[in-house]
Amino acid sequence: MEVSLMGLWLPILVSAVIVFVASSVLHMVVRWHKNDYAKLPDEDTIVEALRNSGAGTGEYLFPCADDPTEMKPTPELTEKWNRGPAGTIRIYPAGQINMGKNLLNWFLYCIVVGLFAGYVGGITLGAGADYMLVFQVVCTAAFMAYAGAIWQDVIWAGARPANAIRSIVDGLIYALLTGGVFGWLWP
């Protein structure tokens, strides 16, 4: 017999809280992501050039074709790629980052992961299922949510593999915690 999401409200909430706390420890105490980003050389000049260019909030690829739907690059574009630099850049809205909003959104995301991982467990496992089976199913679903798409940034956006691996390990830790909470509190 399936377990309803309403019957899983406690493990969903507890796993979100535990993952939120664990992520805070990883980022603020362990700080193993502290070297994920490097400072631009001559940052002030580059930022001023971006400001003066009118580039607003968004994600940019450079060099970029005038018509991104054109699959065959022009000789000029090929020369720009060969000469370099090439990359992507993400520009945030002006003003300080609102950490309170970001942390709230992260916590809500942790709840959503718990909802979907719980849903997968609920439709595949019955009430009273064995701890290890619950752990395996929910942990796998949570891992796909927390870490499944990270490698795409390495493939398509030029992210450093070391950064992706650290984030995937984070996702594995979050998934293990989620699976453990669900196994512990499974109805």
Residue frames as qw, qx, qy, qz and C-alpha x, y, z in Angstrom:
[[0.000, 0.888, 0.459, 0.000, 0.00, 0.00, 0.00],
 [0.389, 0.575, -0.019, 0.719, 1.36, 3.40, -1.02],
 [0.378, -0.525, -0.394, 0.653, 2.39, 5.96, 1.57],
 [0.198, 0.892, 0.333, 0.232, 0.83, 9.38, 0.95],
 [0.372, 0.477, -0.184, 0.775, 2.82, 12.60, 0.98],
 [0.453, -0.693, 0.024, -0.560, 0.66, 13.76, 3.90],
 [0.918, -0.389, -0.066, 0.034, 1.97, 10.77, 5.83],
 [0.786, 0.105, -0.066, 0.605, 5.53, 11.92, 5.08],
 [0.008, 0.937, 0.046, 0.345, 5.28, 15.54, 6.25],
 [0.617, -0.756, 0.198, 0.094, 7.58, 14.90, 9.23],
 [0.772, -0.144, 0.351, 0.511, 10.51, 13.30, 7.34],
 [0.436, 0.698, 0.263, 0.504, 10.14, 15.93, 4.59],
 [0.173, -0.949, 0.025, -0.262, 10.42, 18.77, 7.09],
 [0.710, -0.623, 0.272, 0.180, 13.10, 17.17, 9.30],
 [0.782, 0.129, 0.323, 0.517, 15.26, 16.23, 6.31],
 [0.292, 0.824, 0.146, 0.464, 15.00, 19.81, 4.98],
 [0.393, -0.900, 0.151, -0.115, 16.13, 21.20, 8.33],
 [0.804, -0.387, 0.340, 0.296, 19.02, 18.73, 8.63],
 [0.679, 0.401, 0.296, 0.538, 20.20, 19.36, 5.05],
 [0.059, 0.934, 0.060, 0.347, 19.93, 23.13, 5.62],
 [0.555, -0.789, 0.262, 0.038, 22.10, 22.86, 8.75],
 [0.835, -0.101, 0.374, 0.392, 24.58, 20.50, 7.05],
 [0.538, 0.644, 0.224, 0.496, 24.93, 22.83, 4.06],
 [0.168, -0.959, 0.079, -0.216, 25.53, 25.74, 6.42],
 [0.722, -0.565, 0.344, 0.202, 28.29, 23.79, 8.16],
 [0.785, 0.210, 0.359, 0.459, 29.90, 22.81, 4.84],
 [0.370, 0.751, 0.188, 0.513, 29.85, 26.37, 3.53],
 [0.178, -0.902, 0.098, -0.382, 30.53, 28.42, 6.68],
 [0.683, -0.632, 0.366, -0.013, 32.58, 26.13, 8.95],
 [0.831, -0.013, 0.434, 0.347, 34.35, 23.62, 6.70],
 [0.190, 0.849, -0.141, -0.473, 34.49, 26.23, 3.87],
 [0.603, -0.130, 0.668, 0.417, 35.64, 23.79, 1.26],
 [0.472, 0.702, 0.465, 0.260, 34.00, 25.89, -1.49],
 [0.213, -0.854, -0.013, 0.474, 36.05, 28.99, -0.59],
 [0.227, -0.468, 0.551, 0.653, 38.27, 28.61, -3.68],
 [0.555, 0.474, 0.679, 0.076, 35.53, 27.82, -6.19],
 [0.363, 0.889, 0.223, 0.169, 35.77, 31.30, -7.72],
 [0.600, -0.118, 0.019, 0.791, 38.84, 33.34, -8.54],
 [0.033, 0.824, 0.150, -0.545, 39.02, 37.11, -8.63],
 [0.640, 0.705, 0.191, 0.237, 39.28, 38.68, -12.08],
 [0.553, -0.150, 0.037, 0.819, 42.60, 40.30, -12.83],
 [0.030, 0.008, 0.108, 0.994, 42.09, 44.08, -12.90],
 [0.017, 0.521, 0.847, -0.109, 38.53, 43.56, -11.67],
 [0.058, 0.666, 0.279, -0.690, 37.69, 47.26, -11.41],
 [0.114, 0.390, -0.488, -0.773, 38.49, 47.90, -15.09],
 [0.095, -0.140, -0.925, -0.341, 36.54, 44.85, -16.28],
 [0.004, -0.585, -0.746, 0.318, 33.51, 45.65, -14.10],
 [0.090, 0.618, 0.042, -0.780, 33.52, 49.26, -15.27],
 [0.118, 0.205, -0.698, -0.676, 33.67, 48.09, -18.90],
 [0.070, -0.360, -0.925, -0.095, 30.69, 45.79, -18.29],
 [0.017, 0.651, 0.493, -0.576, 28.79, 48.61, -16.59],
 [0.103, 0.549, -0.226, -0.798, 29.53, 50.98, -19.49],
 [0.015, 0.031, -0.857, -0.514, 28.56, 48.36, -22.09],
 [0.592, -0.064, -0.045, -0.802, 24.98, 48.29, -20.84],
 [0.488, -0.018, -0.871, -0.058, 25.12, 44.56, -20.06],
 [0.564, -0.428, 0.163, -0.687, 22.24, 43.99, -17.67],
 [0.601, -0.243, 0.693, -0.315, 21.25, 41.14, -15.43],
 [0.893, 0.342, -0.065, -0.286, 21.55, 37.84, -17.27],
 [0.761, -0.270, 0.515, 0.288, 23.89, 35.19, -18.60],
 [0.427, 0.818, -0.253, -0.291, 26.24, 35.86, -21.47],
 [0.888, 0.025, 0.318, 0.331, 28.46, 33.80, -23.76],
 [0.219, 0.915, -0.255, -0.225, 31.53, 35.31, -25.33],
 [0.181, 0.200, -0.318, -0.909, 32.37, 35.38, -28.08],
 [0.456, 0.402, 0.733, -0.306, 28.82, 34.93, -29.33],
 [0.227, 0.282, 0.665, 0.653, 27.34, 34.86, -32.82],
 [0.239, 0.010, -0.006, -0.971, 25.01, 37.70, -33.76],
 [0.774, -0.055, -0.217, -0.592, 22.41, 35.04, -34.51],
 [0.389, -0.394, 0.797, -0.243, 22.72, 32.22, -31.95],
 [0.854, 0.229, 0.378, -0.275, 20.51, 29.97, -34.10],
 [0.604, 0.690, -0.385, -0.104, 23.21, 30.02, -36.81],
 [0.941, -0.284, 0.159, 0.094, 25.11, 26.76, -36.38],
 [0.782, 0.275, 0.061, 0.556, 28.03, 27.56, -38.70],
 [0.329, -0.780, -0.069, 0.527, 30.26, 30.27, -37.22],
 [0.448, 0.891, -0.052, 0.062, 31.60, 33.08, -39.38],
 [0.730, 0.301, -0.275, 0.548, 35.37, 33.43, -39.94],
 [0.045, -0.648, 0.258, -0.715, 35.30, 36.47, -37.63],
 [0.762, -0.504, 0.114, -0.390, 33.67, 34.51, -34.83],
 [0.964, 0.015, -0.153, 0.216, 36.08, 31.60, -35.29],
 [0.461, 0.507, -0.301, 0.663, 38.99, 34.05, -35.04],
 [0.373, -0.640, 0.235, -0.629, 37.56, 35.47, -31.79],
 [0.937, -0.316, 0.017, -0.148, 37.26, 31.95, -30.34],
 [0.868, 0.213, -0.190, 0.407, 40.80, 31.08, -31.39],
 [0.238, 0.599, -0.272, 0.714, 42.24, 34.33, -30.01],
 [0.539, -0.464, -0.638, 0.295, 40.36, 34.07, -26.70],
 [0.173, -0.032, 0.903, -0.391, 39.41, 34.55, -24.01],
 [0.495, -0.230, -0.595, -0.590, 36.10, 32.70, -24.29],
 [0.114, -0.100, -0.852, 0.500, 33.58, 31.92, -21.61],
 [0.298, -0.675, -0.585, -0.337, 30.32, 32.64, -19.91],
 [0.115, 0.102, -0.433, 0.888, 29.47, 35.29, -17.38],
 [0.275, -0.663, -0.693, -0.075, 26.48, 35.71, -15.09],
 [0.074, 0.284, -0.169, 0.941, 25.55, 39.24, -14.06],
 [0.213, -0.527, -0.763, 0.309, 23.40, 39.73, -10.98],
 [0.048, -0.894, -0.312, -0.319, 21.16, 42.71, -10.30],
 [0.230, 0.537, -0.354, 0.730, 22.96, 45.68, -8.76],
 [0.575, -0.600, 0.182, -0.525, 23.05, 45.78, -4.97],
 [0.177, -0.423, 0.854, -0.246, 24.20, 43.41, -2.28],
 [0.461, -0.084, -0.855, -0.224, 23.21, 39.76, -2.43],
 [0.612, -0.403, 0.149, -0.664, 20.17, 39.17, -0.23],
 [0.194, 0.235, -0.939, 0.162, 21.40, 36.20, 1.81],
 [0.428, 0.096, 0.645, -0.625, 18.16, 35.99, 3.77],
 [0.728, 0.403, -0.043, -0.553, 16.18, 35.52, 0.56],
 [0.517, 0.446, -0.717, -0.139, 18.73, 33.06, -0.83],
 [0.035, -0.175, 0.913, -0.368, 18.73, 31.01, 2.39],
 [0.598, 0.221, 0.445, -0.629, 14.92, 30.95, 2.44],
 [0.721, 0.459, -0.297, -0.426, 14.87, 29.79, -1.20],
 [0.306, 0.381, -0.869, 0.075, 17.48, 27.11, -0.38],
 [0.298, -0.021, 0.808, -0.508, 15.37, 25.86, 2.52],
 [0.702, 0.361, 0.176, -0.588, 12.26, 25.77, 0.30],
 [0.585, 0.481, -0.604, -0.248, 14.27, 23.85, -2.29],
 [0.030, 0.248, -0.929, 0.274, 15.27, 21.33, 0.40],
 [0.547, 0.187, 0.574, -0.580, 11.56, 20.87, 1.17],
 [0.710, 0.482, -0.185, -0.479, 10.80, 20.37, -2.55],
 [0.363, 0.417, -0.833, -0.032, 13.56, 17.75, -2.79],
 [0.222, -0.060, 0.862, -0.451, 12.08, 16.02, 0.26],
 [0.662, 0.326, 0.251, -0.626, 8.63, 16.14, -1.36],
 [0.696, 0.479, -0.417, -0.335, 9.81, 14.51, -4.57],
 [0.225, 0.344, -0.896, 0.168, 12.12, 11.99, -2.87],
 [0.385, 0.038, 0.729, -0.565, 9.26, 11.15, -0.48],
 [0.722, 0.373, -0.007, -0.583, 6.87, 10.83, -3.41],
 [0.559, 0.421, -0.698, -0.154, 9.18, 8.33, -5.12],
 [0.031, 0.174, -0.910, 0.376, 9.51, 6.39, -1.87],
 [0.498, 0.134, 0.489, -0.704, 5.79, 6.60, -1.19],
 [0.772, 0.357, -0.132, -0.509, 4.72, 5.13, -4.52],
 [0.608, 0.391, -0.691, -0.030, 7.35, 2.37, -4.48],
 [0.267, 0.096, -0.846, 0.452, 7.38, 1.35, -0.82],
 [0.514, -0.593, -0.529, -0.324, 4.60, 0.51, 1.56],
 [0.439, -0.741, 0.248, -0.444, 4.10, 1.51, 5.16],
 [0.822, -0.452, 0.341, -0.052, 6.48, -0.31, 7.47],
 [0.799, 0.533, -0.226, 0.162, 9.12, -0.79, 4.76],
 [0.835, -0.259, -0.097, 0.477, 12.60, -1.79, 5.91],
 [0.236, -0.865, 0.084, 0.434, 14.92, 1.11, 6.89],
 [0.415, -0.340, 0.577, 0.616, 17.62, 0.20, 4.33],
 [0.343, 0.469, 0.707, 0.404, 15.13, -0.07, 1.48],
 [0.007, 0.946, 0.312, -0.084, 13.61, 3.32, 2.35],
 [0.369, -0.725, 0.270, 0.515, 17.11, 4.75, 2.70],
 [0.466, -0.040, 0.657, 0.591, 18.19, 3.42, -0.73],
 [0.259, 0.655, 0.629, 0.330, 15.13, 4.62, -2.64],
 [0.096, -0.967, -0.218, 0.094, 14.82, 8.05, -1.03],
 [0.460, -0.626, 0.321, 0.542, 18.58, 8.65, -1.00],
 [0.470, 0.144, 0.631, 0.601, 18.82, 7.87, -4.72],
 [0.150, 0.808, 0.502, 0.268, 15.94, 10.22, -5.57],
 [0.274, -0.929, -0.042, 0.247, 17.39, 12.97, -3.37],
 [0.541, -0.371, 0.431, 0.620, 20.86, 12.53, -4.92],
 [0.399, 0.450, 0.585, 0.544, 19.41, 13.02, -8.39],
 [0.030, -0.933, -0.330, -0.142, 17.82, 16.27, -7.22],
 [0.413, -0.859, 0.117, 0.279, 20.79, 17.64, -5.29],
 [0.373, -0.570, 0.560, 0.472, 23.57, 16.58, -7.65],
 [0.715, 0.335, 0.601, 0.123, 22.16, 15.15, -10.88],
 [0.495, 0.818, 0.225, 0.186, 22.61, 18.20, -13.09],
 [0.357, -0.842, 0.206, 0.348, 25.82, 19.70, -11.69],
 [0.609, -0.161, 0.557, 0.541, 28.07, 18.10, -14.31],
 [0.447, 0.740, 0.447, 0.228, 26.13, 19.94, -17.04],
 [0.057, -0.984, 0.083, 0.144, 27.91, 23.17, -16.05],
 [0.502, -0.482, 0.582, 0.420, 31.25, 21.46, -16.68],
 [0.557, 0.295, 0.687, 0.361, 30.10, 20.18, -20.07],
 [0.284, 0.754, 0.480, 0.347, 28.31, 23.27, -21.33],
 [0.108, -0.981, -0.079, -0.137, 29.43, 26.29, -19.28],
 [0.529, 0.575, -0.412, 0.469, 33.11, 25.60, -18.69],
 [0.606, -0.720, 0.192, -0.279, 32.83, 25.12, -14.92],
 [0.122, 0.572, -0.795, 0.160, 35.91, 23.65, -13.28],
 [0.735, -0.101, -0.656, -0.142, 35.59, 19.89, -12.68],
 [0.341, 0.002, -0.703, 0.624, 36.97, 20.28, -9.13],
 [0.313, -0.051, 0.238, -0.918, 34.13, 22.69, -8.28],
 [0.727, -0.048, -0.386, -0.566, 31.58, 20.26, -9.71],
 [0.626, -0.011, -0.759, 0.178, 33.04, 17.35, -7.76],
 [0.069, 0.011, -0.598, 0.798, 32.83, 19.31, -4.49],
 [0.511, -0.003, 0.043, -0.858, 29.20, 20.20, -5.25],
 [0.747, -0.004, -0.585, -0.315, 28.40, 16.58, -6.13],
 [0.421, -0.014, -0.778, 0.465, 29.94, 15.46, -2.83],
 [0.246, -0.016, 0.352, -0.903, 27.72, 18.06, -1.12],
 [0.681, 0.011, -0.282, -0.675, 24.74, 16.57, -2.94],
 [0.650, 0.008, -0.759, 0.036, 25.74, 13.07, -1.84],
 [0.146, -0.008, -0.681, 0.717, 25.96, 14.20, 1.80],
 [0.440, 0.033, 0.138, -0.887, 22.53, 15.88, 1.53],
 [0.725, 0.033, -0.511, -0.461, 21.06, 12.77, -0.11],
 [0.496, 0.008, -0.817, 0.294, 22.51, 10.45, 2.55],
 [0.077, 0.042, 0.544, -0.834, 21.05, 12.66, 5.28],
 [0.587, 0.055, -0.122, -0.798, 17.68, 12.78, 3.51],
 [0.702, 0.030, -0.678, -0.216, 17.61, 9.00, 3.04],
 [0.324, 0.014, -0.788, 0.524, 18.59, 8.49, 6.68],
 [0.289, 0.035, 0.362, -0.886, 15.84, 10.76, 7.99],
 [0.699, 0.059, -0.296, -0.648, 13.22, 9.09, 5.82],
 [0.617, 0.044, -0.785, 0.043, 14.39, 5.61, 6.86],
 [0.143, -0.002, -0.691, 0.708, 14.24, 6.68, 10.53],
 [0.322, 0.214, 0.372, -0.844, 10.82, 8.37, 10.34],
 [0.330, -0.009, -0.730, -0.598, 9.13, 6.15, 7.72],
 [0.651, -0.165, 0.236, -0.702, 5.54, 5.35, 8.70]]
